[in-house]
Structure formats: C-alpha cells, structure tokens
Amino acid sequence: MTSLTDHADLVDLREVVDVVIGVDTHVHTHTAAVIDARTGGVLEELTVAADSAGYAELVELADRHTPLRAWAIEGTGSHGAGLARVLGERHEVVIELDRPVRAKRRNGAKSDPLDAVRAAREALSRPRLGTPRASGDRQALSVLITTRRSAVEAAGDAQRQLFALVIAAPQRIRDRFAAQKLPAMVRTAATLRVHPGQDAETTATITVLRSLARRIQALAAEAAIHEKAIAAIVRSWRPDLLEETGIGPISAAIVLCAWSHPGRIHSEAAFAMLAGAAPIPANSGQTTNRYRLNRHGDRQLNRALHTIALTRQRHDQPTRDYTARRISEGKNPREIRRCLKRYIARDLYRRLENPRPTPLDQT
C-alpha cells in the first residue's frame, strides 16, 4: 500500500489514489463514506460499531473498491484512535483531519454520513496532508503528561481551598498556621487531630483541613511518579533535547508529543504556527508591519516554549544579551518573549528533524 511518506511533495491526492474513505468518528459508532477521488461522488456509505468487528467491516468496505485508497479520519487522537491504530498496522494511508467547525457546515447541515463525505472531500482539497501522531513512546508520553497535569491541577485546587479554609478557621486553628508558607501549612494540616469536646465548627474544619492536606500530598507524590516516568522516556528517546538550556523533561515531552515523528510537520514555520508562536499579519492600507498575537495552536506547546524562554532569559547569557539589545531598541518584555518563542520553535524543529548523531552512531 502506498504511504504518504512516499509522496512528501504531493500536491493533489487524486494523483495517487482512486478513492478516499472519509470517516466520522464517535464513541460508539463510526460512519464511513467512500468517495471517488476524481469526481467527488459518493460510492458507498456504512455505519459500524466502534470496535474490532466494526473496524473489520470498514476494511471489507474498502476492499470492495480498490487498493489505491486513502482514509481521511476525524479525531485520530481521540474517538478515531482505535481505527487509526488498526489501519496503521495494515499499512494503510491515513490522513488526520480536525473535526469540522459548525460555521463551515452549509446551512448548519449535520449528519454522520454528511460529515464522513465532508472529511473525504476536505482531504482531496488539501495541498498538504497531515498524518496521525505516532504511537509507542509518543503515546506513552501523552498519557503520562495528561495524567500528571491532572494531578498537578487537582493539587493546586486543593491548596487554594486549604489556604482559604485556614483564613476563615476559628482563631485556635489559625494560630497553628501562624507565619507559615503554603508547604508548611500542608504539613501542619496533615497532622491535625480532632479532640473530644470540640464544637461542631472546629471538628468539621480540622477534618476537612486534614483531608485536603493528605489529598495534596498524595497528588504531589503521584505527579512525581509520573514525572520520573516521563523523564525516563525522554532520556531514552531524545536525550539531546535535555542538553539544551531551559528544556527539562516536561517541556521536552510536550514538544515531542506535538512533533511526534519526522516529516509529520512539513516546515519550521508550520511548527511555529502549531505552537501559536507565529505572528499573524494584520496589515491594512499603508500599514505593513503590524501583527496580531497568535492565540491558536497547541496551547500546551506554546506554554512549554514560554517556560523555555523565561528560563533562558534568567540563566542563559546570550539570551540575556539579546533581551538587553531588544529593550534598547524599544521592544517591551512581551514582544521580546514572543520573538524568543519563535526562535526557539525554529531551533527545536530543526533539531527534531535533524538530530545530531550520538557517539554510538558515529562508530
């Protein structure tokens, strides 16, 4: 079966396939539409269960037509992940599509067959084709990052609740936390005890503070375990990223998850746009040097670039020199950070696509 990597400079999908199978994916069902690549006509439609038997039915549907085919699937990283994995094992051509924006649907028309047809025709109209993100190490990092982020956010919520409860607690309890910072407050709250004779308010406050503190400690321990696993995968996959100033295991993992594998993102400009680090022109009339802040793209990747930029501004002398020079030119701190994020995105993309050989590779 032909692969997209064999056609990196492909301009028109119709040059290499006879049909495109668009798939609208949902939790329990998938709907497919077989589209003639040359005419855009609908050849066949089918709705199946989103399970192994359903995936087999979709493959049988495709086999009834031609081996020169491509699959255009919405949500390859979510509802369509199972189907994309099965098709990848069969070396089928899979094109990744975003779910359609409601405003782009003609007259608000919506049905699963219509969305499947729309997916196939959108793939035919695209000048560049996206492939699904890789599985293996990349998917392992994605799962660990998501779970760690959930634990960190939940711990932050619990910390804010604990702080607010201490502020409003009876004075005898507040005295236990006098002049303490938040980490010390968590440790103190975890050791609180309910004693006989205490009133209902005091008893309830102590019980809740202790519960929140122990939850915070458990979530922090869970996040640390996930971070250790993330660091191990990054070191085994792309240790060269960790050699760069300002890039730790979490930032490196986020970058690797967004990038996925060589060739998936066609240029460093596309990688910067994915990260929301590419300035958007906002020219009008005789104004030719105005840009808008890009608020789109992968916001986690954007946040990782922001963290790297801040770290380098504090600890990397060339970046500090660059910051001082741009300040002298009249740039404000936000504008400078945006420039740095764009430069970092460019450097990361080039490094990811063209890794430096290790000593073992050179022998």
VOKEDO-12393 format. One line per 4 residues: for each residue x, y, z of N, C-alpha, C, O. Coordinates in steps of 0.02 Angstrom, whole numbers. Atoms other than C-alpha are relative to their C-alpha. Layout:
N
X/Y/Z/X/Y/Z/X/Y/Z/X/Y/Z ~ ...
//
This chain:
363
42/-60/0/0/0/0/44/62/0/95/65/35 ~ -38/-61/4/63/174/-42/-4/38/66/-56/38/98 ~ -1/-40/-61/114/283/105/10/73/-16/38/90/-68 ~ -7/-73/11/108/471/122/72/21/1/91/70/-32
-70/-18/-2/292/474/163/35/-10/-66/87/20/-79 ~ -28/9/67/325/414/-14/-18/58/-45/8/64/-101 ~ 23/-56/41/239/573/-77/3/64/41/-48/99/49 ~ -7/-58/-44/308/711/35/-18/65/-36/-41/113/-5
13/-61/38/289/838/-107/-67/-3/-36/-79/35/-83 ~ 64/10/33/114/779/-154/-41/65/1/-51/96/53 ~ 42/-58/6/7/922/-219/-74/-19/-2/-116/16/26 ~ 68/20/10/-151/826/-264/-7/-74/17/26/-116/-13
10/70/-22/-210/667/-176/-27/-43/-57/-15/-103/-58 ~ 29/38/56/-301/617/-336/53/-29/-46/38/-72/-87 ~ -54/26/41/-132/584/-416/20/-72/20/50/-107/-21 ~ -26/65/-24/-102/427/-311/-54/-47/25/-40/-106/37
53/45/-24/-271/358/-254/-61/5/-46/-71/54/-81 ~ 62/1/38/-434/308/-336/-60/20/43/-107/50/17 ~ 54/-18/-45/-546/329/-183/28/27/65/84/10/85 ~ -15/-23/-68/-542/420/-17/-58/-20/44/-116/-8/27
52/23/-47/-636/346/130/-1/48/59/44/46/101 ~ 8/-46/-56/-695/482/247/-36/-35/58/-83/-72/47 ~ 29/33/-58/-737/427/424/-16/53/53/27/90/75 ~ 23/-42/-55/-840/524/551/-2/-44/62/-41/-92/65
-9/44/-58/-793/452/721/-39/25/61/-43/85/73 ~ 35/-14/-62/-895/443/881/19/-54/51/55/-101/35 ~ -18/46/-53/-882/350/1045/-23/-71/-16/15/-118/-8 ~ 29/66/10/-995/205/997/-5/-21/-73/-9/-81/-87
6/17/70/-1006/213/807/48/41/-42/69/96/-23 ~ -37/-36/51/-904/263/655/-40/-4/-65/-67/-57/-82 ~ 33/-1/64/-981/315/489/50/16/-54/87/65/-50 ~ -48/-7/55/-880/296/328/-37/14/-65/-93/-9/-76
26/-14/67/-910/363/153/57/-8/-49/110/22/-41 ~ -50/11/52/-813/303/1/-13/50/-56/-67/52/-85 ~ 7/-54/49/-782/448/-118/47/-12/-59/106/-27/-49 ~ -41/5/60/-720/437/-297/48/60/-1/26/118/1
-50/-53/-5/-557/537/-297/-2/48/-59/19/106/-52 ~ -1/-43/59/-584/605/-472/-64/41/-8/-62/98/-30 ~ 64/-35/8/-768/652/-470/-28/29/64/-70/74/63 ~ 28/-21/-64/-801/675/-284/-67/-31/16/-99/-14/65
64/32/-11/-954/565/-299/2/-52/55/54/-82/68 ~ 5/48/-54/-1014/455/-157/-13/-69/-30/-62/-79/-65 ~ 7/68/27/-989/270/-199/-36/-47/49/-73/-91/28 ~ 31/45/-49/-1044/189/-36/7/32/70/54/69/83
-1/-25/-70/-1083/230/147/-14/-58/46/-49/-106/29 ~ 9/54/-49/-1079/123/302/11/26/70/58/64/83 ~ -8/-16/-71/-1104/145/490/13/-65/38/-24/-113/30 ~ -19/61/-37/-1019/19/606/11/17/73/15/75/92
-17/-10/-70/-987/-6/790/74/17/6/115/-7/-33 ~ -69/-20/-11/-827/71/857/37/-53/40/56/-41/98 ~ -36/55/-32/-745/-95/899/36/-40/-53/34/-23/-112 ~ -41/39/47/-636/-228/819/-42/-27/-57/-19/-26/-115
43/25/53/-781/-304/723/-19/56/-49/-21/45/-109 ~ 17/-57/43/-832/-133/658/59/21/-44/49/38/-102 ~ -59/-18/39/-654/-94/604/9/-49/-58/27/-30/-113 ~ -6/52/52/-650/-259/508/-51/13/-56/-36/4/-115
50/-16/51/-812/-209/420/22/58/-44/10/57/-104 ~ -23/-57/40/-735/-45/366/55/-21/-48/58/4/-105 ~ -52/25/44/-584/-135/295/-31/-39/-58/-10/-33/-116 ~ 35/37/53/-701/-252/200/-34/48/-49/-34/37/-110
29/-52/43/-793/-98/134/52/27/-48/39/33/-108 ~ -53/-27/43/-628/-28/69/23/-51/-52/36/-34/-109 ~ -23/53/46/-577/-195/-8/-48/-12/-58/-28/-39/-109 ~ 48/9/54/-735/-195/-112/11/50/-57/-20/44/-110
-10/-52/51/-669/-46/-209/69/-6/-32/74/-34/-87 ~ -66/0/32/-483/-27/-243/54/3/53/44/33/106 ~ -56/-6/-47/-315/-48/-156/33/69/-1/69/87/45 ~ -27/-68/3/-268/128/-213/-48/47/36/-91/77/5
48/-37/-41/-355/218/-71/36/36/56/93/20/73 ~ -24/-35/-60/-330/337/74/-59/9/46/-117/12/25 ~ 52/-10/-51/-426/359/236/7/70/30/62/90/50 ~ 1/-66/-31/-474/532/298/-42/-5/64/-103/-12/61
33/16/-64/-516/514/483/1/61/46/54/92/56 ~ 4/-53/-50/-577/645/606/13/-28/69/-15/-80/87 ~ -12/20/-69/-510/631/783/43/-62/6/25/-108/43 ~ -43/59/-4/-366/508/758/33/-6/69/58/-59/87
-29/4/-67/-305/552/933/-52/-10/54/-34/-13/113 ~ 52/9/-51/-473/526/1018/-47/-57/-22/-30/-115/-15 ~ 49/51/17/-629/436/953/25/-46/-56/6/-105/-59 ~ -24/40/56/-538/376/797/67/-33/12/96/-61/-35
-66/28/-13/-380/316/884/3/-75/-13/52/-99/-42 ~ 0/73/10/-429/132/880/2/-18/-73/41/-61/-94 ~ 1/14/72/-470/133/695/67/20/-32/93/-17/-73 ~ -65/-22/29/-312/232/653/55/-50/17/98/-63/-24
-50/49/-20/-209/105/751/-5/-63/-43/45/-90/-66 ~ 11/60/41/-286/-42/657/23/12/-72/57/-30/-101 ~ -19/-15/68/-261/42/489/76/9/-7/106/-10/-57 ~ -72/-7/1/-82/87/533/35/-68/-1/86/-76/-35
-29/67/0/-44/-96/570/-7/-33/-68/34/-77/-85 ~ 10/28/67/-111/-137/396/36/42/-54/30/28/-114 ~ -38/-44/45/0/0/319/-45/37/-49/-27/48/-107 ~ 45/-40/40/-150/95/253/21/74/3/54/95/51
-12/-71/0/-135/279/206/-54/34/42/-113/29/25 ~ 47/-33/-45/-216/379/347/16/74/3/73/93/16 ~ -7/-73/-2/-243/567/339/-37/25/61/-95/8/73 ~ 30/-28/-62/-277/661/501/-37/64/-17/-12/109/-51
41/-60/10/-418/789/499/-27/25/67/-41/-15/111 ~ 34/-29/-57/-485/908/629/-75/-8/-9/-100/-15/-65 ~ 72/2/6/-669/899/670/-26/65/-31/3/118/-17 ~ 23/-60/36/-770/1021/562/-28/52/48/-60/36/98
29/-55/-37/-813/1192/631/-72/9/-22/-87/7/-82 ~ 71/-5/16/-1001/1217/640/-13/54/-54/-54/44/-98 ~ 12/-54/47/-990/1381/544/16/-20/-72/-10/11/-119 ~ -19/21/67/-913/1289/395/-51/-48/-30/-48/-63/-90
50/46/26/-1061/1172/378/-53/41/-38/-80/90/-12 ~ 48/-37/41/-1176/1229/240/-70/-1/32/-98/-54/44 ~ 67/-8/-28/-1339/1296/314/-9/-39/65/-65/-57/84 ~ 4/36/-63/-1297/1207/478/-15/-74/-8/-29/-107/42
16/71/11/-1325/1035/397/48/-44/39/108/-33/39 ~ -41/44/-42/-1264/896/511/-30/-70/1/-87/-80/20 ~ 16/71/-9/-1268/707/500/65/-37/-7/113/-11/-36 ~ -62/38/3/-1138/571/516/21/-14/-72/80/-5/-88
-20/11/70/-1142/524/330/25/64/-34/74/62/-71 ~ -22/-63/29/-1127/708/281/70/18/24/112/40/-15 ~ -66/-16/-28/-978/731/397/53/-47/-29/110/-26/-39 ~ -47/46/30/-895/574/326/17/21/-71/75/20/-91
-12/-25/68/-917/639/148/42/63/2/88/72/-37 ~ -37/-63/-6/-854/810/203/73/-14/17/117/20/-9 ~ -69/16/-18/-698/731/280/39/-23/-61/96/-1/-71 ~ -35/25/60/-654/639/119/13/56/-49/68/60/-77
-9/-54/49/-681/791/9/49/53/25/84/84/-15 ~ -49/-47/-27/-581/902/127/71/-26/-12/116/12/-28 ~ -66/29/12/-434/781/112/20/9/-73/78/22/-88 ~ -15/-8/71/-447/791/-77/18/72/-18/55/84/-65
-12/-71/15/-442/982/-71/62/28/33/82/84/18 ~ -56/-27/-37/-293/998/44/65/-3/-41/79/-55/-72 ~ -64/2/34/-124/1047/-31/52/-39/39/100/-65/10 ~ -46/39/-42/-35/964/116/-42/-46/44/-95/-27/68
38/50/-36/-89/808/207/34/-16/66/95/-25/69 ~ -26/15/-66/-68/775/392/-8/-74/17/-59/-105/1 ~ 3/69/-21/-28/604/461/-14/-3/75/4/43/111 ~ 13/5/-72/-86/542/632/64/-1/41/117/-21/16
-58/3/-44/31/560/778/19/-73/13/-23/-118/12 ~ -25/68/-9/139/409/814/-24/-28/66/-43/8/112 ~ 15/34/-63/102/280/948/67/-13/36/114/25/28 ~ -62/16/-34/236/198/1057/20/51/52/-21/70/94
-26/-47/-50/345/318/1156/-40/65/1/-54/93/54 ~ 37/-63/3/248/469/1094/-67/-6/36/-86/39/74 ~ 64/9/-33/81/399/1153/9/-10/74/-32/13/114 ~ -14/10/-71/157/344/1318/11/68/34/-14/80/89
-12/-66/-28/218/522/1347/-65/39/5/-77/74/55 ~ 63/-37/0/48/593/1301/-43/-21/59/-72/21/93 ~ 40/25/-56/-40/482/1428/28/24/67/-9/47/110 ~ -31/-20/-63/85/522/1566/-6/75/11/-19/97/67
5/-73/-6/83/710/1531/-71/19/21/-80/61/66 ~ 70/-16/-16/-107/715/1536/-16/-17/72/-47/23/107 ~ 15/21/-69/-117/618/1699/38/42/50/10/60/102 ~ -38/-42/-46/22/718/1781/-31/69/5/-37/97/60
31/-66/-1/-61/882/1729/-63/-1/43/-76/47/80 ~ 61/6/-40/-224/822/1805/16/-1/75/-18/32/114 ~ -19/4/-70/-137/780/1969/25/68/25/7/89/81 ~ -27/-66/-21/-45/948/1975/-56/51/7/-57/89/56
56/-48/-4/-204/1047/1939/-45/-15/59/-68/31/93 ~ 41/18/-57/-303/950/2068/34/19/65/1/42/112 ~ -37/-20/-59/-166/979/2196/-3/75/10/-9/99/67 ~ 5/-73/-5/-169/1165/2157/-68/22/25/-73/68/66
67/-17/-25/-357/1172/2182/-6/-14/75/-34/26/112 ~ 4/18/-71/-342/1083/2348/41/48/43/21/64/99 ~ -41/-48/-38/-203/1201/2404/-36/66/10/-34/95/64 ~ 38/-63/-6/-310/1353/2368/-59/-8/49/-74/37/87
54/12/-48/-455/1275/2462/26/-1/71/-5/28/116 ~ -29/3/-67/-344/1237/2611/18/69/25/3/86/83 ~ -19/-67/-21/-275/1414/2616/-61/41/19/-61/76/69 ~ 61/-38/-14/-450/1489/2608/-33/-24/65/-58/17/103
29/25/-62/-511/1375/2748/39/21/61/10/35/113 ~ -41/-22/-56/-365/1421/2859/-16/73/17/-20/91/76 ~ 15/-71/-11/-404/1606/2836/-65/8/39/-71/52/81 ~ 66/-7/-31/-584/1579/2891/-10/-45/60/-64/-48/89
5/48/-54/-547/1449/3026/-5/35/68/15/93/74 ~ -1/-28/-68/-576/1478/3213/71/19/21/120/-11/-2 ~ -65/-28/-17/-434/1575/3293/48/-53/27/108/-51/12 ~ -44/50/-29/-367/1425/3389/34/-42/-55/92/-61/-48
-30/37/56/-340/1333/3224/47/45/-39/101/23/-60 ~ -43/-46/38/-270/1486/3136/67/9/34/118/18/0 ~ -63/-9/-36/-138/1503/3271/50/-55/-16/111/-43/-13 ~ -45/55/17/-68/1333/3220/37/14/-66/90/-15/-78
-30/-13/66/-28/1405/3047/33/68/-4/51/91/-58 ~ -27/-68/-1/42/1574/3101/69/3/-35/113/-37/-20 ~ -63/-14/35/181/1639/2985/26/-58/-42/85/-59/-60 ~ -21/57/40/186/1477/2886/-13/12/-75/-62/43/-94
10/1/72/209/1464/2699/-44/-60/-18/-56/-104/24 ~ 48/51/19/94/1351/2599/26/-72/10/-11/-113/36 ~ -23/69/-12/206/1194/2601/-2/-20/74/-21/-76/91 ~ 2/14/-72/221/1207/2790/-72/-6/24/-86/-47/69
71/5/-18/33/1236/2804/-28/-69/-17/-67/-97/21 ~ 24/67/20/2/1073/2710/25/-52/51/-14/-95/72 ~ -27/48/-48/117/977/2828/-35/5/67/-50/-45/99 ~ 34/-10/-64/36/1054/2981/-72/-26/-3/-94/-60/44
70/22/6/-141/1020/2918/-4/-76/-1/-53/-104/25 ~ 2/73/4/-98/838/2884/6/-33/69/-11/-92/76 ~ -10/29/-67/-58/813/3069/-54/21/50/-51/1/109 ~ 52/-22/-45/-213/896/3142/-41/-59/26/-51/-109/-8
40/53/-31/-318/791/3260/-63/30/31/-63/87/56 ~ 62/-20/-33/-497/803/3321/1/-25/72/18/-83/85 ~ 0/18/-71/-514/804/3511/-71/2/28/-112/42/5 ~ 67/-1/-32/-666/766/3620/-14/70/29/31/104/54
21/-63/-29/-763/919/3674/4/59/-48/-19/113/-31 ~ -3/-55/48/-726/1023/3519/-69/11/-31/-107/-36/-42 ~ 65/-14/28/-876/1112/3444/-4/-25/-73/47/-45/-102 ~ 11/28/67/-951/1062/3276/41/36/-53/68/4/-98
-38/-38/50/-867/1202/3178/74/-20/1/103/-32/-52 ~ -71/18/-6/-693/1161/3244/12/-71/-24/60/-84/-60 ~ -7/70/21/-717/974/3218/-3/-6/-77/39/-39/-107 ~ 6/3/73/-776/998/3038/59/32/-35/84/5/-85
-56/-35/32/-637/1122/2997/63/-42/4/99/-49/-46 ~ -60/42/-7/-500/1009/3065/-4/-61/-46/45/-78/-79 ~ 8/60/42/-570/857/2975/12/17/-73/47/-21/-108 ~ -7/-18/70/-579/948/2808/72/21/-16/99/3/-68
-69/-21/11/-407/1029/2826/46/-60/-5/90/-62/-48 ~ -42/60/2/-328/861/2863/-11/-40/-64/36/-64/-95 ~ 16/36/62/-418/780/2717/32/34/-61/60/1/-104 ~ -30/-36/56/-362/917/2597/75/-7/-1/104/-16/-54
-73/5/-3/-182/910/2657/24/-68/-23/72/-73/-61 ~ -21/67/21/-170/723/2635/-14/-12/-74/24/-47/-108 ~ 13/5/72/-250/737/2464/56/35/-39/79/9/-90 ~ -54/-37/34/-119/868/2415/64/-42/0/98/-46/-51
-61/41/-4/22/755/2474/-4/-60/-46/46/-78/-78 ~ 7/58/44/-47/605/2381/5/20/-74/36/-15/-113 ~ -3/-23/69/-69/704/2221/71/21/-19/93/9/-75 ~ -70/-19/14/107/776/2234/43/-61/-10/86/-62/-55
-38/62/8/177/601/2256/-17/-33/-68/28/-59/-101 ~ 20/28/65/77/541/2105/32/38/-58/57/7/-105 ~ -31/-41/53/139/686/1998/74/-14/-6/102/-17/-61 ~ -72/14/1/318/648/2048/15/-67/-33/64/-73/-70
-8/65/32/299/466/1995/-7/6/-76/32/-22/-114 ~ 10/-10/73/231/519/1825/58/39/-30/79/23/-86 ~ -56/-39/26/370/647/1803/62/-43/-8/99/-36/-56 ~ -57/46/5/500/513/1837/-6/-44/-61/43/-55/-97
12/42/59/422/401/1704/9/41/-64/37/16/-113 ~ -8/-43/59/416/547/1581/73/12/-14/95/7/-72 ~ -71/-13/9/599/587/1610/36/-61/-28/81/-54/-70 ~ -32/61/25/648/405/1579/-13/-9/-74/33/-28/-111
16/8/71/557/400/1411/37/52/-42/65/36/-95 ~ -35/-53/37/630/568/1355/74/-16/-7/103/-7/-60 ~ -72/16/3/807/513/1400/15/-58/-47/68/-59/-78 ~ -12/57/45/788/351/1303/-15/17/-72/13/-13/-118
22/-17/67/705/433/1152/42/56/-30/74/47/-82 ~ -35/-58/26/782/606/1128/38/35/56/18/90/77 ~ -37/-32/-55/911/642/1264/33/66/-21/49/107/22 ~ -32/-61/23/985/780/1154/-41/62/18/-13/116/27
41/-57/-18/836/892/1197/17/25/70/16/85/83 ~ -14/-19/-69/883/890/1381/67/35/8/81/64/60 ~ -64/-35/-2/1055/958/1338/-7/74/-13/38/113/0 ~ 12/-70/16/977/1122/1283/-19/39/62/-56/15/104
15/-43/-58/967/1266/1407/-75/13/5/-107/31/-44 ~ 70/-17/-13/796/1286/1485/-49/-56/-16/-109/-47/-4 ~ 45/54/18/725/1119/1425/6/-56/50/57/-91/53 ~ 3/55/-48/675/998/1563/-41/-57/-28/-66/-52/-84
37/58/24/588/830/1549/-72/15/-21/-96/-11/-71 ~ 70/-14/16/411/902/1550/-5/41/-65/-45/24/-109 ~ 1/-40/61/445/1035/1417/20/-42/-60/-11/-38/-113 ~ -22/43/55/539/908/1310/-55/-48/-20/-66/-60/-79
54/48/14/395/784/1325/-57/33/-38/-84/4/-85 ~ 54/-36/35/266/914/1272/20/14/-72/-21/7/-117 ~ -24/-14/67/372/962/1122/-1/-64/-42/-23/-63/-100 ~ -1/63/37/394/779/1071/-70/-24/-17/-81/-51/-71
69/20/13/208/745/1086/-30/40/-57/-66/12/-99 ~ 27/-42/53/166/891/972/33/-16/-67/0/-17/-119 ~ -37/15/61/301/848/845/-13/-70/-26/-27/-80/-85 ~ 16/71/12/276/658/850/54/-38/-37/84/-83/-9
-48/39/40/391/598/710/23/41/-60/-12/87/-81 ~ -26/-38/57/498/660/565/-48/1/-59/-78/-50/-76 ~ 41/-6/60/401/726/416/-73/16/13/-108/35/-33 ~ 70/-14/-13/235/748/503/-16/74/-8/-68/92/-36
9/-73/7/255/938/512/49/22/-55/109/12/-48 ~ -39/-9/61/317/1000/343/52/54/2/96/56/-41 ~ -49/-54/-2/415/1155/396/4/29/70/-40/18/112 ~ -7/-32/-66/480/1254/543/-53/54/9/-72/69/66
53/-50/-5/351/1389/502/-65/-34/22/-103/-6/62 ~ 60/37/-19/213/1258/517/4/-21/73/-47/-20/109 ~ -9/18/-71/285/1201/684/-13/60/44/-45/54/96 ~ 12/-61/-39/285/1381/747/-74/17/0/-100/40/51
71/-14/2/105/1401/689/-38/-49/45/-85/-30/80 ~ 30/49/-45/59/1239/779/7/21/72/-38/10/113 ~ -13/-21/-68/136/1311/936/-32/67/17/-28/89/75 ~ 28/-66/-13/44/1476/919/54/52/10/43/103/43
-56/-46/-8/214/1561/908/16/39/-64/63/77/-66 ~ -11/-36/63/200/1625/729/-44/63/0/-104/58/9 ~ 41/-61/1/145/1808/718/-48/0/-59/-32/-25/-113 ~ 52/-2/52/-14/1838/617/-1/70/-30/-14/118/7
1/-68/30/-3/1983/492/-69/32/8/-121/0/0 ~ 62/-39/-7/-133/2119/522/8/66/-37/-6/119/-10 ~ -13/-59/40/-88/2239/383/-64/27/-31/-110/-10/-47 ~ 58/-32/30/-212/2363/313/21/66/-31/55/106/1
-18/-64/32/-193/2504/188/75/7/-6/109/-35/-34 ~ -71/-13/3/-21/2578/207/37/-26/61/98/-17/67 ~ -33/30/-58/13/2488/371/23/-70/-19/-18/-114/-33 ~ -27/64/25/128/2344/326/44/-37/50/75/-87/33
-44/33/-50/218/2297/487/-37/-14/65/-7/-13/119 ~ 39/12/-60/76/2259/607/-18/-74/4/-35/-105/-47 ~ 14/71/-9/48/2086/681/-45/-10/61/-42/28/109 ~ 42/18/-56/-81/2007/793/32/-56/40/70/-96/13
-22/56/-41/-44/1892/939/-38/-62/-21/-99/-62/-27 ~ 30/64/20/-75/1713/888/-26/-37/62/14/-58/104 ~ 30/34/-58/-196/1635/1013/-25/-70/-18/-63/-100/20 ~ 23/65/23/-222/1475/915/56/-52/11/106/-38/44
-51/52/-3/-125/1313/901/-2/-40/65/-50/-35/103 ~ -7/43/-58/-69/1191/1035/22/43/59/80/64/62 ~ -17/-46/-55/-75/1293/1195/49/-30/50/86/6/83 ~ -49/32/-43/23/1165/1295/70/8/-29/118/21/7
-65/-11/32/164/1177/1168/20/73/6/79/88/19 ~ -14/-70/-9/151/1366/1175/25/15/70/72/54/80 ~ -20/-10/-69/165/1359/1363/70/-27/13/109/3/50 ~ -67/28/-7/319/1247/1351/52/48/-28/104/58/2
-46/-49/29/403/1373/1235/7/61/45/62/88/51 ~ -2/-57/-46/357/1512/1357/45/-16/59/85/27/80 ~ -42/20/-57/438/1416/1500/73/-1/-19/116/22/19 ~ -69/2/24/596/1386/1398/28/70/-8/84/84/11
-22/-69/11/605/1570/1350/15/35/66/66/68/73 ~ -11/-32/-65/586/1630/1530/63/-27/34/102/11/62 ~ -59/30/-31/718/1508/1592/64/26/-32/113/41/3 ~ -60/-24/34/842/1563/1460/12/74/14/70/96/19
-10/-70/-17/811/1746/1499/32/9/68/65/59/81 ~ -28/-4/-67/861/1710/1678/70/-30/5/111/-7/44 ~ -61/39/-12/1005/1588/1656/46/-7/-60/102/-31/-52 ~ -41/7/59/1071/1595/1477/26/68/-21/-13/112/-39
-29/-66/12/1193/1738/1445/-14/26/-70/-31/85/-77 ~ 17/-26/66/1167/1750/1255/-72/25/-4/-86/76/-37 ~ 70/-22/0/979/1762/1284/-8/64/40/-47/108/21 ~ 3/-62/-39/1005/1894/1418/28/59/-41/1/114/-38
-28/-53/43/1114/1993/1297/-50/20/-54/-58/79/-69 ~ 50/-14/51/981/1978/1162/-57/41/29/-81/88/-2 ~ 55/-37/-33/847/2037/1284/20/73/12/-20/118/-1 ~ -23/-69/-13/951/2189/1333/3/40/-65/-15/99/-66
-4/-36/63/981/2233/1150/-68/20/-26/-78/75/-51 ~ 67/-15/25/797/2222/1104/-35/53/43/-75/92/18 ~ 28/-53/-43/749/2328/1256/27/67/-22/-10/117/-24 ~ -30/-63/22/871/2461/1196/-30/24/-67/-27/83/-83
32/-18/64/781/2455/1027/-73/21/8/-106/40/-40 ~ 68/-22/-13/615/2494/1111/-51/-55/6/-111/-41/13 ~ 47/56/-8/538/2320/1123/-19/-7/74/23/4/118 ~ 20/12/-69/436/2282/1278/10/-75/16/19/-115/-29
-14/70/-18/457/2118/1377/-43/-51/-35/-18/-105/-53 ~ 44/48/33/306/2034/1299/21/-11/-73/23/-67/-97 ~ -22/6/70/365/2071/1122/64/-40/-5/73/-79/-51 ~ -63/37/1/537/2004/1164/-12/-74/11/19/-115/-22
15/71/-12/467/1842/1234/-32/-32/-61/-17/-90/-76 ~ 31/28/61/362/1819/1077/54/-15/-52/51/-66/-86 ~ -55/12/47/519/1838/971/40/-61/20/58/-103/-21 ~ -38/57/-25/612/1715/1081/-36/-65/-13/-5/-115/-33
39/62/12/472/1587/1068/2/-20/-73/6/-80/-88 ~ -5/16/71/477/1599/879/69/-29/-16/74/-78/-54 ~ -67/26/13/666/1573/878/8/-70/29/39/-113/-2 ~ -6/65/-32/653/1428/999/-38/-53/-40/-14/-109/-47
38/46/42/517/1346/892/40/-21/-62/41/-79/-81 ~ -40/15/59/631/1359/740/58/-47/18/70/-96/-17 ~ -57/41/-20/780/1286/832/-22/-71/18/11/-119/0 ~ 24/66/-20/679/1143/907/-20/-41/-61/-5/-101/-65
21/37/59/603/1096/740/60/-27/-38/61/-85/-59 ~ -59/22/37/772/1088/655/37/-55/37/62/-102/7 ~ -33/52/-40/844/986/797/-39/-65/-2/-10/-119/-7 ~ 42/61/0/697/865/798/3/-35/-68/7/-97/-71
-2/31/67/701/838/610/69/-25/-19/75/-71/-59 ~ -69/19/17/891/825/602/41/-9/63/83/33/78 ~ -35/11/-64/955/751/766/75/-8/-11/97/-38/-60 ~ -72/9/3/1140/760/799/18/-73/15/-11/-102/60
-18/70/-14/1222/588/791/34/-7/67/73/36/87 ~ -32/15/-64/1273/512/956/67/-34/-13/78/-59/-68 ~ -64/35/9/1449/441/984/-9/-71/-24/31/-96/-63 ~ 13/68/21/1373/267/963/-16/-4/-74/3/-51/-108
18/-2/71/1303/316/792/61/12/-44/63/-10/-101 ~ -58/-18/39/1473/380/736/51/-56/-4/97/-53/-45 ~ -49/55/-1/1566/219/775/-19/-52/-52/17/-102/-59
//
